[in-house]
Amino acid sequence: MSATEWNALAAHRPTARKQPAPLLYFLGFVFMLFIGILVVCYVITRRTNPVFLDQHGKPATASSEHLH
């Protein structure tokens, strides 16, 4: 290819790409923060060992009557 053919090809290519708007970066950050919070909440809830309490604050057993 000659130099003029290369110049013709280069003329059809965009020379500068537009930068994404700052809003796009902000929304990406908010999305990643939201996903991170969901993951942390999931991990914390998997580690817990819940104990259900009756109306007097004592641990409820399987044989206790249904709670009001």
Buried (B, 14 or more C-beta within 10 A) or exposed (E): EEEEEEEEEEEEEEEEEEEEEEEEEEEEEEEEEEEEEEEEEEEEEEEEEEEEEEEEEEEBEEEEEEEE
